[in-house]
């Protein structure tokens, strides 16, 4: 009886050790932040520009696309259940992801699931990276990942930990430029 208990305890310990060694497939959440800025998109000969506000936390995202005077042109809300875009005239679009939603409703896909990492100059965890380049201050200047090339521009303040001021993203003829005017929250880079 004692030998059976010892054997059962050893088997349980081995099972727990094996489970602990399995990699966690979930992606870690990006930092919580709230951004204000401007976006310029060109895709297939069409161009779009607006102001934006992006509020991100571990469970959800909200993006407001804004006119030059601050009126909401569109509101995007996304969480684990999917994404919804509501226009200023109350038309509603829904899709499984923001990338699919913006492709349908706006004519250009916004890779928000990856952008939540790229905005803080981090590669998406668990996804192959083709290239990461850094400047003399060790700040990330380029990430190439998931067929996107993201180039970072920093303010000229001399602060090595400064957050990116601009992202220039390109993929297959699509270009997205995000100019970040205000960062709220998030971690220091």
C-alpha atoms as one frame of an Amber mdcrd trajectory, in Angstrom:
protein
   0.000   0.000   0.000   2.831   2.395   0.901   4.610   1.552  -2.361   1.417
   2.294  -4.345   1.109   5.725  -2.675   4.753   6.508  -3.354   4.346   5.466
  -6.991   1.151   7.570  -7.326   2.895  10.589  -5.770   5.858  10.181  -8.132
   3.522   9.891 -11.133   1.642  13.035 -10.051   4.931  14.929  -9.618   6.077
  13.879 -13.099   2.733  14.893 -14.597   2.867  18.318 -12.928   6.465  18.817
 -14.078   5.514  17.906 -17.645   2.598  20.358 -17.586   4.833  23.108 -16.237
   7.260  22.562 -19.134   4.574  23.058 -21.804   4.788  26.498 -23.395   1.974
  28.965 -22.787   0.268  29.555 -26.162  -1.445  32.776 -25.079   0.130  36.059
 -26.126   0.904  38.431 -23.286  -1.218  41.570 -23.288   0.463  44.719 -24.525
   0.769  47.696 -22.203  -2.356  49.693 -21.341  -2.343  53.060 -23.099  -4.440
  55.904 -24.461  -3.094  57.714 -27.534  -4.067  60.846 -29.415  -2.702  61.530
 -32.852  -3.202  61.525 -36.599  -3.390  58.759 -39.164  -2.717  58.829 -42.902
  -3.461  55.750 -45.002  -2.843  55.121 -48.674  -3.981  51.870 -50.246  -4.632
  50.930 -53.872  -4.575  54.544 -55.064  -6.940  55.788 -52.345  -5.987  57.941
 -49.376  -7.553  58.558 -45.993  -6.517  60.851 -43.164  -7.995  61.799 -39.825
  -7.240  62.414 -36.228  -7.532  59.439 -33.904  -7.806  58.436 -30.299  -6.920
  54.853 -29.363  -7.640  53.482 -25.906  -6.163  50.013 -25.311  -6.218  47.665
 -22.327  -5.766  43.914 -21.911  -9.422  43.150 -22.698 -10.517  45.689 -25.287
  -9.706  48.463 -27.732 -11.589  51.571 -28.709 -10.597  53.798 -31.614 -12.194
  57.071 -32.604 -11.434  58.448 -36.075 -11.857  62.227 -35.841 -12.423  65.145
 -38.208 -10.026  68.135 -38.081 -12.427  69.859 -35.657 -12.665  66.806 -33.393
 -16.005  65.327 -34.472 -16.210  61.525 -34.506 -16.222  60.131 -38.044 -16.202
  56.518 -36.875 -15.924  54.604 -33.616 -14.362  51.131 -33.481 -14.829  48.881
 -30.448 -13.116  45.499 -30.228 -12.820  42.727 -27.665 -12.574  38.924 -27.627
 -16.079  38.696 -29.107 -15.248  40.649 -32.268 -15.203  44.199 -33.587 -17.860
  46.811 -34.374 -17.497  50.022 -36.355 -20.153  52.722 -36.060 -20.071  55.674
 -38.462 -21.153  59.242 -37.703 -24.494  58.555 -39.430 -25.009  55.463 -37.218
 -24.258  52.796 -39.833 -22.853  49.726 -38.084 -20.401  47.122 -39.388 -19.280
  43.991 -37.551 -16.498  41.447 -38.091 -14.403  38.943 -36.185 -11.394  41.315
 -36.023 -10.534  44.974 -36.512  -8.351  44.056 -39.489 -11.300  42.419 -41.291
 -13.681  45.145 -40.147 -11.597  48.066 -41.410 -10.923  46.196 -44.646 -14.684
  45.858 -45.223 -15.867  49.241 -43.966 -12.947  51.550 -44.805 -11.202  49.737
 -47.656  -7.905  49.264 -45.784  -7.025  46.667 -43.146  -5.674  47.920 -39.806
  -3.661  45.117 -38.097  -4.702  46.147 -34.587  -3.858  42.828 -32.873  -0.231
  43.299 -33.911  -0.213  47.100 -33.736  -0.883  47.007 -29.995   2.675  45.630
 -29.674   4.308  47.543 -32.528   3.088  50.899 -31.187   5.405  50.444 -28.181
   8.301  49.342 -30.444   7.936  45.664 -29.498   7.719  42.701 -31.856   4.605
  40.555 -31.472   5.482  37.708 -29.070   5.375  34.187 -30.503   5.489  35.400
 -34.126   8.519  35.158 -36.413  10.479  38.385 -36.828  12.306  39.042 -40.096
  14.288  42.027 -38.829  14.770  44.360 -35.872  17.102  47.351 -36.243  18.212
  49.734 -33.500  19.857  53.147 -33.438  22.950  54.171 -31.494  20.802  54.663
 -28.384  19.420  51.077 -28.646  15.953  52.331 -29.622  14.082  50.170 -32.119
  14.046  51.904 -35.513  12.647  49.102 -37.714  10.642  45.934 -37.164   9.803
  43.619 -40.051   7.149  41.108 -39.033   4.038  39.479 -40.556   4.863  40.998
 -43.979   4.793  44.504 -42.479   7.747  46.888 -42.253   7.392  49.332 -39.365
   9.798  52.270 -39.208   9.958  54.333 -35.998  10.714  58.029 -35.610  11.424
  59.426 -32.138  11.278  62.991 -30.812  14.612  64.744 -30.816  14.697  65.241
 -27.052  17.804  63.196 -26.421  15.894  60.863 -24.087  16.933  57.255 -24.826
  13.700  55.939 -23.287  11.407  58.186 -25.353   8.349  56.585 -26.924   7.979
  56.623 -30.710   6.469  59.806 -32.139   5.689  58.334 -35.553   5.265  54.894
 -37.110   5.485  54.381 -40.870   4.014  50.976 -41.719   4.149  49.449 -45.207
   2.946  46.192 -46.732   2.105  45.258 -50.329   1.440  48.831 -51.479  -0.459
  49.804 -48.339   1.013  52.576 -46.206  -0.146  53.657 -42.765   1.461  56.585
 -40.976   0.592  57.130 -37.324   1.731  60.380 -35.742   1.367  60.246 -31.979
   0.770  63.604 -30.361  -0.016  62.434 -26.807   0.708  59.217 -24.870  -1.215
  58.499 -21.696  -0.451  55.458 -19.570   1.651  52.519 -20.706   5.111  51.569
 -19.701   8.278  53.475 -20.408  10.259  52.157 -23.346
